Amino acid sequence: MASQKSQLTVRWLVLLLACIMMIGNYYCYDNPASLHNSMQTLMPSTNFETYYSLLYTVYSIPNIVLPFFGGFFVDKLGAPICLIIFSSLILAGQIVFAFGASVESWPFMLMGRVIFGLGGENLTVAQSAVLAQWFVGKELALAFGINLSISRLGSVINNYVSPAVADDLAFSDFNGVSMALWVGALICGGSLFTAFMIVPIDKAATKRLKDTTKFNDDLTSSLLEDGEDGGGNNRSKASSFDGIRAVSAERMSTSAMLLHEDIDEEEIRLTDVKNFGVIFWLLSLSCLVVYGCVLPFNSFASGILSERNYFKAPSSSCVLMNPGECSSGLLAVNATKNPARDDGDFSEGVSNCPGDDFAPVFPTSLDSVTCNGVSGLSCDKSSYTFSTVTSSDIDCDDDFWSKGCAKNYCDAYSDATKTSDSVMSIPYFISAGLSPLLGFLVDRIGYRAVVASLAPCMLVWVHLTLGFESGSPIAPLIGQGVAYSLFAAVLWPSVPFSVEAKSVGTAYGLITAIQNFGLAVFPLIVSQLKSANGGLYLPNCEVFFTGCAAAGVLVGALLNIFDARRGGKLNSIDGKGRKEVADRGPPTPLMTT
Ligand SMILES: C[C@H](NC(=O)[C@@H](N)CCCCN)C(=O)O
């Protein structure tokens, strides 16, 4: 049945709907990354980075196990019904997450991310299984590419829309962050609606194909019975039968017959996993380490780019003329009278520090500074006293800081956040543009295993550059986008070539579960590395990402070796490989005479 769906024109509508359905998932998955700085301002805490990492970790922890069962249920219950269940979960999760942000509660926000995660990853599994049913052979990677492209548009739109909503759309009872998350919930509602549209289309196609198959079966068996009657009619009956066989064979494309047997009647068991071969396990390992330096990197990209390029720490020699007074704003004694200069040299002609792209210097201590009576200020507290001011004390949502005492710092922080958020979109922007083209090429030239080892090579360069050089981040981020797009273009369409057709859902579930092990653990490692390095991401976190990419190169090399030994399926154009073609011989006819 699966193979025959790939012959129906309506598959393109299914693809379009499946892609639109994923926008909500991708938009909301990356909400925390794009709202990182706004959340830090809304809910300042010394544990902020840990809570922030947990938003990704709790999404992934249940998914270390669940997609495996999700994939199994996809194989058992059918992918379309699973689309509705999982889309409902992402909507419910996003609602709880947005509610949590509205009441500024970490426990609710984390609970929302758990529920969202239960739906999000399983939805990816169900959707991959739908695509593998409707698209085969020379259209499979193209379908995955188009899908990833539109999904990633969701990530890119989120990077622009969410910070803008958070900045500009705060109402009295709804802070900006929660407004941005409620917009996400609206988009998830749209995804659920789209999932509901796919189900009847899939059902109608399944029924139509079942009817056609039954009609063909009835016709051929009645002709066979007639043919067995003997007598002079045999020759003409036989030629009618040949005709039917030819028409039927034409209906199933050659690649469909080779790659996708009808799986409806075959029993599917979780224990089928033990039959998954080395190629599947290498693909899974590659997915773990290579995605480990793509998705977690994106979660921290805003902070990494701020620290590296747009909000660099000023040198310790750069100090305020009056370190115990406000640096800029309505409460500064006189902004021009409290400049920052290197080494405390305030003589005429010494230039200001720290300069463009650096965080402005803020007061080192404050003694009972009050907003009382200053027009244009509505401060959170009546007076502010700090023996030592640290960056986490500066709450730019409070007028005291943003308008009164560290205006230059808050303005520069807001500008740096906007720049980091748009620059960090580069990889996903590239993925949105390149994925369909790469999918089309992979379907035509193969070399899946080769590409799966070249992409992490590029990632090694990207993360070494980000970790150890200080120039513009544009070139490495373009590299990250190209490498990620190449890798995704070959990884996901390779899965159906590594297992039997009946286990494709289970295989997608398992590889997603393994991927989520990395997505759960890696953000925690990154935040620990940051804490251990005095709150700085660089270079340690980038060393970690480089290590993941290097492991990807190694696994990629093994993938090529084992693929070559097993007939070169992954590197072949059609995913059949030398050995399988030889084994299977010509396409199996529907019946033998
Ligand atoms: C296609 C691939 N998908 C995944 O990696 C998912 N397991 C995670 C998607 C995150 C949004 N829910 C990709 O995005 O490259």
The ligand as an SDF file (V2000), in Angstrom:
LIG
                    3D

 15 14  0  0  0  0  0  0  0  0999 V2000
   14.8080   16.8310   10.5280 C   0  0  0  0  0  0  0  0  0  0  0  0
   15.5040   17.0970   11.8060 C   0  0  0  0  0  0  0  0  0  0  0  0
   14.6390   16.8310   12.9180 N   0  0  0  0  0  0  0  0  0  0  0  0
   15.0990   16.6260   14.1410 C   0  0  0  0  0  0  0  0  0  0  0  0
   16.2820   16.6340   14.3560 O   0  0  0  0  0  0  0  0  0  0  0  0
   14.1280   16.4240   15.2480 C   0  0  0  0  0  0  0  0  0  0  0  0
   14.4060   15.2480   15.9700 N   0  0  0  0  0  0  0  0  0  0  0  0
   14.2210   17.6150   16.1840 C   0  0  0  0  0  0  0  0  0  0  0  0
   13.4560   18.7130   15.6530 C   0  0  0  0  0  0  0  0  0  0  0  0
   13.4040   19.8450   16.6120 C   0  0  0  0  0  0  0  0  0  0  0  0
   12.0650   20.4770   16.5390 C   0  0  0  0  0  0  0  0  0  0  0  0
   11.1200   19.7030   17.2330 N   0  0  0  0  0  0  0  0  0  0  0  0
   16.0360   18.5180   11.8050 C   0  0  0  0  0  0  0  0  0  0  0  0
   15.3960   19.3920   12.3770 O   0  0  0  0  0  0  0  0  0  0  0  0
   17.0980   18.7400   11.2200 O   0  0  0  0  0  0  0  0  0  0  0  0
  1  2  1  0
  2  3  1  0
  2 13  1  0
  3  4  1  0
  4  5  2  0
  4  6  1  0
  6  7  1  0
  6  8  1  0
  8  9  1  0
  9 10  1  0
 10 11  1  0
 11 12  1  0
 13 14  2  0
 13 15  1  0
M  END
$$$$
